[in-house]
Amino acid sequence: MTRCYNFCAGPAALPEAVLETARDEMLEWHGAGLSIMEMSHRSPEFVAVAERAEQSLRELLAIPEDYAVLFLQGGASTQFSAVPLNLLAGKNKADYVNTGQWSKKAIAEGLRYCQVNVAASSEESKFSTIPAQDTWQLSDDAAYLHYTPNETIGGVEYAWIPQVDVPLVADMSSTILSRPIEVSEFGAIYAGAQKNIGPAGLTLVIVRRDLLGAADTKCPAMLNWETAADNDSMYNTPPTFALYLAGLVFDWLLDQGGLSAMEQLNRRKAGKLYAAIDNSGFYANPVELASRSLMNVPFTLADAGLDKLFLQEAEAAGLLNLKGHRSVGGMRASIYNAVSEGAVDALIAFMQDFEQRNG
Ligand SMILES: *Cc1c(COP(=O)(O)O)cnc(C)c1O
């Protein structure tokens, strides 16, 4: 078996130790006589797995008691609707910041439910910047402010947390667990699992409890955060295998030293990849220095005619999924928690060799 280095933006690399545990437990989970996938979600065994996953996540992120943790389905994209349905609370306006493709999708969905005030946008800079907060045009009757701390496609990330008077809502799909965060600064945080949490099919919501209970009467039960909280995320069948695997990832992160240790490692990984790009005359990254993503590193080659060869040779060298998003082209290396420093070193060595032969 040869496992390659995987730089996929999502579904993304998972820690090898987690996959090994899942393999070892696949046919029979902890002497239970069956696989975790075949177990009732209401069995004491599975309920314990789900509770432990929540506990480990609470420990990793130091989630305060007055926040509910919800394990849902539908991906981050479903939360684009769930956010207004749960948080408008009788108001008819919300503020959004537009920093890229995922912001735009959240805005498009928000528009189905309310007036959207785009308080700031970096579209003019082709989403290579984060608009400074003193330029934002906030409305005085917004129910919440929504933003995207890390734009997975553009590779642009906030190095700061916005300060607003309304609940702050963050789509953290591609940045969550990459470093510690101050959860108490947020009204709600959501994330699809398939970047830094676990396999696809699971969606995480962390919401301040005082914001629950105000959902629109037309809000489907499946999108109602209060319903999920009241039922310990088991209003219907949760994605049991994905939740089990996420729990293994959380415990793996705790074993690695938690999120401060991950932040150090992630800064080192991103630092050396950006340095390799900046120090070459051949590769380039368009994002302003202060807003470069720790997790998603887009880069272009001096001659786009070489893109295909680069990708072919990278794949032959065991470096997978480096093609940039179809909307921006070029390359993108996603270097989530489960992508080792060794993987980043191998990518840099390949890039330097490719430049020498083709630059
Ligand atoms: C991947 C991603 C999404 C979409 O996630 P799904 O789970 O596929 O709906 C939304 N926002 C961001 C920032 C993402 O990276």
The ligand as a MOL file (V3000), in Angstrom:
LIG
                    3D

  0  0  0     0  0            999 V3000
M  V30 BEGIN CTAB
M  V30 COUNTS 15 15 0 0 0
M  V30 BEGIN ATOM
M  V30 1 C -16.3040 23.6710 1.8740 0
M  V30 2 C -16.9110 24.9360 2.3360 0
M  V30 3 C -18.2970 25.1390 2.3240 0
M  V30 4 C -19.2630 24.1340 1.7660 0
M  V30 5 O -19.3320 23.0370 2.5800 0
M  V30 6 P -20.3900 21.8650 2.2960 0
M  V30 7 O -20.2370 21.0510 3.5510 0
M  V30 8 O -19.9210 21.1590 1.0650 0
M  V30 9 O -21.7210 22.4640 2.1330 0
M  V30 10 C -18.7970 26.3280 2.8150 0
M  V30 11 N -17.9800 27.2680 3.2920 0
M  V30 12 C -16.6340 27.1080 3.3230 0
M  V30 13 C -15.7840 28.1970 3.8740 0
M  V30 14 C -16.0690 25.9380 2.8530 0
M  V30 15 O -14.7290 25.7720 2.8730 0
M  V30 END ATOM
M  V30 BEGIN BOND
M  V30 1 1 1 2
M  V30 2 1 2 3
M  V30 3 2 2 14
M  V30 4 1 3 4
M  V30 5 2 3 10
M  V30 6 1 4 5
M  V30 7 1 5 6
M  V30 8 2 6 7
M  V30 9 1 6 8
M  V30 10 1 6 9
M  V30 11 1 10 11
M  V30 12 2 11 12
M  V30 13 1 12 13
M  V30 14 1 12 14
M  V30 15 1 14 15
M  V30 END BOND
M  V30 END CTAB
M  END
